[in-house]
Amino acid sequence: MAHQQLSSQPAIVGTDEHDQEPIDELIASLPITKGLVHPAHRLYQNFWCPITVLPNVIAFRQHFKAKDKDIVLVSQPKSGTTWLKALAFSIINRSHFNISNTPLLTSNPHEAVPFIELKLWPDLDGLADPRLFATHIPYPSLPESVKQSDCQIIYICRNPLDTVEEHSWHFLLEMARSEDQPDWSLEEHFETFCQGQVLFGPFWDHITGYWKESLERPRKVFFLKYEDLKEDVEGQLKKVAEFVGLPFTEEEEEGGVIEEIANLCSLKTLKDLEVNKSGKLLGGIIEKRSFFRKGEVGDWVNHLTPSMVDRLNSIIQEKMRPFGLEFKMC
């Protein structure tokens, strides 16, 4: 697949003035809550979606036509999204780029694999197969064409204890400061997180939605845990490559291709690239460096109080473990 050159001009696929009016009416009718960063979230199909992207989410659901060879990367915000984008892009494009000329040396992973709900392009059919997209959209809100076609989904999730502290709180706090919004405490953020009123939350419904699909249709949905990726990145890369139908050859393995991809896409390497040290993304409100924090497993023990841990574990026990979903705690 050639590197995706996407238009810089956003457009909602398949919509016009006649389509937009009912979308606006639908959005206005949805329950609303104040978001921590965005002006507000609205409850769309039982998930809290920021109204800044909700029109595109609805348009994407209504108009997007998936192809059988499409690959969609899905995650909750700050659950390993940037890492997965870099890894998947490198695996899928390795016949076109090597470590010395990959676009990841000059482009942030979010530029190489943009979020479909942030920009929808009218010329998607012109992209070479397999098309690679990313989204935070929960499973119920995906277009029917994605669900019914043979396109594949790679979902990455992270232990909620790490997600709530290291990434989502710090990340949203930096976003707020960039927009001159007041700070809020970890305790305030934790309460919102547990209530499910976070970006594309509740987090437990988001994760279990894709987990159940991965159990029922393992050829359709590959469920990847951040902790497993940290523990054995090369082993997980082999599984991802096999899942998308591009397994590493014996020659590639012996030649160190898997190791090269793992090293290139490591947090340290990406963080040290000049392209990721300055500049902003996602509408010019988020510093590129914000996407690269510590990325440690189990750092929640240094920040969450015992009562926070107990409460979140109770939610995990109630909402996720009945489906057989467990997380490594350190």
C-alpha positions in Angstrom: 0.0 0.0 0.0 1.4 3.4 -0.9 1.6 6.0 1.8 -1.8 7.6 2.2 -1.8 11.1 1.0 -5.0 12.6 2.4 -6.5 15.9 1.6 -6.0 18.7 4.2 -9.5 19.9 3.6 -12.0 18.2 5.8 -15.3 17.1 4.3 -18.1 14.9 5.6 -18.5 12.0 3.2 -21.9 11.8 1.5 -23.5 14.7 3.2 -25.1 17.9 1.9 -27.4 20.5 3.3 -30.3 18.1 3.2 -28.3 15.5 5.1 -26.9 17.9 7.7 -30.2 19.3 8.9 -31.5 16.0 10.3 -28.1 15.4 11.8 -28.2 18.7 13.6 -31.8 18.0 14.8 -30.7 14.6 16.1 -27.7 16.1 18.0 -29.9 18.8 19.6 -32.2 16.1 20.9 -29.5 14.1 22.7 -28.8 14.3 26.5 -25.9 16.6 27.2 -23.2 16.9 29.9 -20.4 19.3 30.3 -17.1 17.9 29.1 -13.8 18.4 30.9 -12.2 19.9 27.8 -14.7 20.2 25.0 -17.8 22.4 25.4 -20.0 19.4 26.0 -20.6 15.7 25.4 -23.8 14.3 24.1 -25.1 10.8 24.7 -25.2 9.1 21.3 -26.1 5.4 21.3 -25.3 5.2 25.1 -21.8 6.6 24.7 -20.6 10.1 25.6 -19.3 11.8 22.4 -17.8 15.3 22.2 -20.1 17.5 20.1 -17.1 18.8 18.2 -16.8 15.4 16.4 -20.3 14.0 16.8 -21.5 15.3 13.3 -18.7 13.4 11.7 -19.4 10.3 13.8 -23.0 10.3 12.7 -22.1 11.0 9.0 -19.4 8.2 9.1 -22.0 5.8 10.5 -24.5 6.7 7.9 -22.4 7.0 4.7 -19.1 5.2 5.0 -18.8 2.1 2.7 -16.2 -0.3 4.0 -14.1 -2.4 1.7 -13.3 -6.0 2.6 -9.6 -5.2 2.7 -9.9 -2.2 5.0 -8.2 -2.3 8.3 -9.6 -0.2 11.2 -7.5 0.6 14.3 -9.7 1.2 17.4 -9.0 2.3 20.9 -10.2 4.4 23.7 -8.3 7.7 24.0 -4.9 7.3 25.5 -4.8 3.5 25.6 -1.8 2.9 23.3 -3.4 4.5 20.2 -0.2 6.3 19.0 1.9 3.2 19.4 -0.6 1.0 17.6 -0.8 3.4 14.7 3.0 3.4 14.3 3.2 -0.4 14.5 0.3 -1.2 12.2 1.5 1.4 9.6 4.9 -0.1 9.6 3.7 -3.7 9.3 1.3 -3.0 6.5 3.6 -0.7 4.6 6.9 -2.6 5.0 7.0 -3.7 1.4 7.0 0.0 0.4 9.1 1.6 3.1 12.1 0.5 5.2 13.4 1.9 8.4 15.5 4.5 6.6 12.7 6.1 4.5 9.5 5.4 6.4 7.1 8.4 6.6 7.2 8.0 10.4 10.5 9.7 10.4 8.9 12.9 9.2 5.2 12.5 10.2 3.6 11.9 13.5 1.7 8.5 13.7 -1.6 10.5 13.8 -0.7 12.1 10.5 0.2 8.7 9.0 -3.1 7.1 10.2 -5.6 9.9 10.9 -8.8 9.5 12.9 -11.7 9.1 10.6 -14.1 11.0 13.0 -11.9 14.0 13.0 -11.7 14.3 9.2 -13.8 12.6 6.6 -12.5 12.7 3.0 -14.6 12.6 -0.1 -11.9 10.7 -2.1 -11.4 7.6 0.2 -12.2 5.3 -2.7 -9.0 6.5 -4.4 -6.8 5.2 -1.6 -4.8 2.0 -2.3 -5.8 -1.3 -0.6 -5.6 -2.1 2.2 -6.9 1.2 3.4 -5.8 1.9 7.0 -8.0 4.0 9.3 -8.3 4.8 13.0 -11.1 5.7 15.3 -12.2 5.9 18.9 -15.8 5.1 18.0 -17.5 2.4 20.1 -18.6 -0.8 18.3 -22.4 -0.1 18.3 -21.7 3.2 16.5 -19.6 1.8 13.7 -21.1 1.8 10.2 -23.0 -1.3 9.3 -20.7 -1.7 6.4 -17.7 -2.1 8.8 -19.6 -4.7 10.8 -21.0 -6.7 7.9 -18.0 -6.6 5.5 -14.8 -8.6 5.8 -12.8 -5.6 6.8 -10.7 -6.2 9.9 -10.5 -4.4 13.3 -7.5 -4.2 15.6 -8.5 -3.0 19.0 -6.1 -2.0 21.7 -7.0 -1.5 25.3 -5.1 -0.7 28.5 -5.6 -1.5 32.2 -8.2 1.2 33.3 -6.1 1.9 36.4 -3.2 3.2 34.3 -5.5 4.8 31.7 -7.3 7.0 34.2 -4.2 8.5 35.7 -1.2 8.6 33.4 -2.8 9.2 30.2 -6.4 10.5 30.2 -6.0 12.9 33.2 -2.6 14.4 32.2 -3.6 14.5 28.5 -6.9 16.2 29.1 -5.3 18.6 31.6 -2.8 19.7 29.0 -5.5 20.2 26.5 -7.4 22.4 28.9 -4.4 24.5 29.6 -3.8 25.0 25.9 -7.3 26.4 25.7 -7.0 28.5 28.8 -9.6 26.4 30.7 -9.3 25.9 34.4 -7.4 22.9 35.8 -9.2 20.1 37.7 -7.9 17.6 40.2 -7.2 13.9 39.7 -10.1 13.3 42.1 -12.5 15.2 39.9 -11.3 13.4 36.8 -11.5 10.1 38.5 -15.1 10.7 39.5 -16.0 11.6 35.9 -14.2 8.5 34.6 -16.0 6.2 37.0 -19.4 7.7 36.0 -18.5 6.9 32.4 -18.7 10.5 31.2 -15.4 10.6 29.4 -14.5 10.7 25.7 -16.4 7.8 24.1 -17.2 6.4 27.5 -18.3 4.5 29.5 -14.9 2.9 29.2 -16.2 -0.5 30.3 -18.8 -0.7 27.6 -16.3 0.5 25.0 -13.8 -2.3 25.9 -16.3 -5.1 26.3 -18.1 -4.3 23.1 -15.0 -5.1 21.1 -13.9 -7.9 23.4 -17.2 -9.8 22.8 -16.8 -9.3 19.1 -13.3 -10.7 19.2 -14.5 -13.8 20.9 -17.4 -14.3 18.5 -15.5 -13.4 15.4 -11.7 -13.7 15.9 -11.0 -13.3 12.2 -12.8 -10.0 12.3 -11.6 -8.4 15.5 -8.1 -8.8 17.0 -8.1 -7.8 20.6 -4.7 -6.5 21.8 -3.8 -5.6 25.4 -1.3 -2.8 25.9 0.3 -4.8 28.7 0.9 -7.8 26.4 2.4 -5.5 23.8 4.8 -4.1 26.4 5.8 -7.6 27.6 6.4 -9.2 24.2 6.3 -6.6 21.4 7.9 -8.8 18.8 5.6 -11.7 19.5 2.5 -9.5 19.3 3.7 -7.9 16.1 3.9 -11.4 14.5 0.3 -12.0 15.6 -0.9 -8.6 14.1 0.9 -9.3 10.8 -0.7 -12.8 10.6 -4.1 -11.3 11.4 -4.0 -8.8 8.6 -2.8 -11.5 6.1 0.8 -10.1 5.9 2.8 -12.6 8.0 6.5 -12.0 8.3 8.6 -14.3 6.2 11.3 -16.5 7.6 13.8 -14.2 5.7 12.3 -11.1 7.4 12.5 -12.7 10.8 16.1 -13.8 10.3 16.9 -10.3 8.9 15.7 -8.6 12.0 12.7 -6.8 10.4 10.4 -7.4 13.3 13.0 -6.0 15.8 13.6 -3.0 13.5 9.9 -2.2 13.5 9.7 -2.6 17.3 12.6 -0.3 17.8 11.5 2.3 15.4 8.0 2.5 16.9 9.2 2.4 20.5 8.1 5.3 22.7 11.6 6.4 23.2 12.4 6.5 19.4 9.2 8.2 18.5 9.6 10.7 21.3 13.1 11.6 20.2 12.3 12.3 16.6 12.3 16.0 15.7 8.9 15.7 14.1 7.3 14.8 17.4 9.1 17.4 19.6 7.2 20.4 18.4 4.0 21.4 16.6 0.4 20.7 17.2 -2.2 18.2 16.0 -6.0 17.6 16.0 -7.1 21.1 15.1 -4.0 22.7 16.5 -4.9 22.2 20.1 -2.7 19.3 21.2 1.1 19.4 21.3 2.7 16.5 19.5 4.9 15.8 22.5 1.7 15.2 24.6 1.2 11.9 22.8 4.4 10.5 24.3 4.4 10.1 28.1 6.0 7.4 30.2 4.0 4.5 28.9 4.7 2.4 32.0 2.6 -0.5 33.2 1.5 -0.3 36.8 2.4 3.4 37.4 -1.1 3.8 38.9 0.3 2.6 42.2 2.2 5.9 42.6 -0.9 8.1 42.0 -4.2 6.5 42.8 -5.4 6.2 46.4 -6.5 2.9 47.9 -10.1 4.0 47.8 -9.8 4.9 44.1 -8.2 1.5 43.3 -11.0 -0.3 45.2 -13.7 1.6 43.4 -12.3 1.0 40.0 -11.6 -2.6 40.7 -15.2 -3.0 41.7 -16.3 -1.6 38.4 -14.0 -3.9 36.5 -15.3 -6.8 38.6 -18.9 -5.9 37.8 -18.7 -4.8 34.3 -15.8 -6.7 32.7 -14.9 -9.9 34.4 -18.2 -11.6 33.7 -17.1 -11.6 30.1 -13.8 -13.2 31.1 -11.8 -10.0 30.6 -8.8 -9.6 33.0 -6.0 -7.1 33.2 -2.5 -7.4 34.5 -2.1 -5.2 37.5 1.7 -4.5 37.3 
